[in-house]
């Protein structure tokens, strides 16, 4: 079925994202990759780990690496307050936690509201950005390909593609 047929039949392709804040910007990851959202808890620190790796936590018997996305994306201080949370992700058979400033909500975006990511010279290459979602009220959300982020050599939580 082509786009014209879908539009005439009232079918709109949509994707759902978990929206979260890093600094003043809003980001999103596919909701289907999200296992749960938890408050920040103490982690076991691993010696000589990179700055973005907070440590590991025991989540119902599973040892989960926890990374701080604020350090990864260089979005500001990695302080913890009442809104700071850990998003637990299920990625390619691994459970990974990521610390963010706050979770906003779950949003639905039609494919027509997702624009390609511009090349802007970010800390990570633009290919980890799936696109920019435009909301009705002028709000924009940076859509992250979190699997690509976890595969980056500097992150190293998932094996690179073969």
C-alpha positions in Angstrom: 0.0 0.0 0.0 1.5 3.4 -1.0 1.4 6.6 1.0 -1.5 8.0 -1.1 -3.6 4.9 -0.5 -2.8 5.0 3.3 -3.8 8.7 3.5 -7.0 8.1 1.6 -7.9 5.2 3.9 -7.0 7.2 7.0 -4.0 5.0 7.9 -1.1 7.1 9.3 2.2 5.4 10.1 3.2 6.4 13.6 6.1 5.6 15.9 6.2 5.9 19.7 9.1 7.3 21.6 10.0 7.7 25.3 10.9 11.4 25.6 13.6 12.5 28.0 15.6 15.6 28.9 19.4 16.1 28.8 20.1 19.6 29.8 17.7 21.9 28.0 17.2 19.6 25.1 14.6 16.9 24.6 15.5 13.5 23.2 13.6 10.3 22.3 14.3 6.6 22.0 11.9 4.0 20.6 9.4 3.0 23.3 9.7 -0.7 22.3 13.4 -0.7 23.5 12.4 0.6 27.0 12.0 -1.9 29.8 11.3 0.5 32.7 12.1 3.8 34.2 13.6 3.8 37.7 14.8 6.4 40.2 18.5 6.8 40.5 20.1 4.3 43.0 23.7 3.8 44.1 25.8 1.8 41.7 28.9 -0.3 42.1 31.7 1.7 40.5 34.1 -0.1 38.2 37.7 1.0 38.5 39.2 2.7 35.4 35.9 2.9 33.6 35.3 5.8 31.2 33.7 8.9 32.7 30.3 8.2 31.2 30.1 4.8 32.9 28.6 5.3 36.3 29.0 1.6 37.2 26.7 -1.4 37.5 23.6 -2.2 39.4 21.8 -5.4 40.3 18.4 -5.4 38.8 16.5 -8.5 40.0 19.6 -10.6 39.6 20.8 -9.1 36.3 24.0 -7.0 36.4 23.2 -3.9 34.4 25.8 -1.4 33.2 24.7 2.2 33.8 25.9 5.0 31.7 25.3 8.7 32.2 23.9 10.2 28.9 24.6 13.7 30.2 28.4 13.0 30.2 28.1 11.1 26.8 26.3 14.0 25.1 28.1 16.7 27.1 24.9 18.4 28.1 25.7 19.7 31.5 26.5 18.7 35.0 25.8 15.1 36.1 24.1 16.1 39.3 21.2 14.1 40.7 17.9 15.7 41.8 14.3 14.5 42.2 13.7 14.3 38.5 16.9 12.4 37.6 16.1 8.8 36.5 17.6 5.7 35.0 15.9 4.4 31.8 16.4 0.6 31.6 16.7 -0.5 27.9 16.5 -3.9 26.4 19.0 -3.8 23.4 19.9 -6.9 21.4 19.5 -9.2 24.4 21.4 -6.9 26.8 19.9 -4.8 29.6 21.5 -1.4 29.8 20.7 1.6 32.0 21.1 5.2 31.1 20.9 8.2 33.4 19.0 11.2 32.1 17.9 14.5 33.7 14.1 13.6 33.5 11.6 11.7 31.5 9.0 13.8 29.8 6.4 11.5 28.4 5.6 8.9 25.7 5.0 10.6 22.4 3.5 9.4 19.1 4.9 10.9 15.9 3.6 10.2 12.4 6.4 9.5 10.0 5.5 12.8 8.2 6.6 14.7 11.4 10.1 13.2 11.5 12.7 15.2 9.6 16.3 14.1 8.7 19.0 15.0 11.1 21.1 18.0 10.0 24.9 17.8 10.0 25.8 20.1 12.9 29.2 18.9 14.2 28.0 17.2 17.3 30.1 15.3 19.8 28.9 12.1 18.1 28.4 11.7 14.4 25.0 12.6 13.0 24.3 9.0 12.1 23.3 8.3 15.7 20.5 10.7 15.3 17.5 9.1 13.6 15.9 12.5 12.9 14.2 15.5 14.5 10.5 15.0 15.5 8.3 18.1 15.2 5.4 18.3 17.5 2.2 20.3 17.0 3.0 22.9 19.6 6.4 23.8 18.1 8.2 21.4 20.4 11.1 19.5 18.7 12.6 16.3 19.9 16.0 14.8 18.8 15.4 11.1 18.0 18.3 8.9 19.0 19.3 5.6 17.4 20.3 4.3 20.8 21.7 1.0 19.4 24.2 3.0 17.3 25.1 5.0 20.3 25.8 1.9 22.4 27.9 0.5 19.5 30.2 3.6 19.3 33.8 2.6 20.2 33.9 5.3 22.9 30.8 3.8 24.5 31.3 0.1 23.7 28.3 -1.4 25.4 27.2 -3.3 22.2 29.3 -5.1 19.7 29.8 -3.3 16.4 27.9 -4.5 13.4 29.6 -7.4 11.7 
